[in-house]
Amino acid sequence: MLPSDLRQAEAQLREALKGTLNGKGDGRWMIELRFEGLKLLPLALRLAEALEGEGIPLRLLFPDAGATALARRDQPGLAPRIFSLGDHRRLQEQEAPTPPENGGHALLLMVGPDPSDYELVEGICTGHPGPVVLLNPTLEDAAVGIGSVARSRRKGFLAQWQTAYALQPFADGALRRAYPGDWELYRLDPDGFRLAGTFLQKPSSEEQAETLAGEKPGGLKQQLRGLGDLIDNLQG
């Protein structure tokens, strides 16, 4: 069900995220809220505070020192658990492995990492045995969108990630996923949003357009495209 506002979306994503943590304690998860005007800092702080209130140990990581300082200022109660990506990576390299009972399996919540953070995020995840959550990541770089580097990233590190919660409104509909449910595509009709189709995997832009236009998910066009994608992947 589509949320009616941001706070309801946050409640949905917290429930979905708790479900992932109960099911896979060392998973790699993404949260994506892709709409204009969203302020990530207060959203990340509210999420971290709610998770900590549930007794979930965590560290909140921001891409740079400026965002880290703002987060510590706005939520001093969480300040000891707020770091920049670079500072956390340096701590990882200096510290001996921490046993689970002392926070070694704490959740890492990374806020808005972009393509310039790719290697840093990969290094942090490699050195962390516990769960990691990316909030609105943009780790794929359009500059390396084709070729062997992009294929290696998509089939390697980027392939490890699953979506815990996603919400993406657009001009004529909206896309939503809340773990463990399917992807839901909604069409915007004159009387409001209506469920147009569900998908086991995130639908491509073409699949979304065809479903919104009336073709059933899993129709012949989509099956043929899926076969073509499989052949391309095998050849890559």
Sequence and secondary structure as in RCSB ss.txt:
>XXXX:A:sequence
MLPSDLRQAEAQLREALKGTLNGKGDGRWMIELRFEGLKLLPLALRLAEALEGEGIPLRLLFPDAGATALARRDQ
PGLAPRIFSLGDHRRLQEQEAPTPPENGGHALLLMVGPDPSDYELVEGICTGHPGPVVLLNPTLEDAAVGIGSVA
RSRRKGFLAQWQTAYALQPFADGALRRAYPGDWELYRLDPDGFRLAGTFLQKPSSEEQAETLAGEKPGGLKQQLR
GLGDLIDNLQG
>XXXX:A:secstr
   SSHHHHHHHHHHHHHHHHHH TT EEEEEE  TT  HHHHHHHHHHHHHHTT  EEEEESSHHHHHHHHHH 
GGGGGGEEEHHHHHHHHHHS    GGGTTT EEEEE   GGGHHHHHHHHHT  S EEEES     GGGSSSHHH
HHHHHTGGGG EEEEEEEEETTEEEEEETTS EEEEEEETTEEEEEEEESS   HHHHHHHHTT  TT HHHHHH
HHHHHHHHHH 
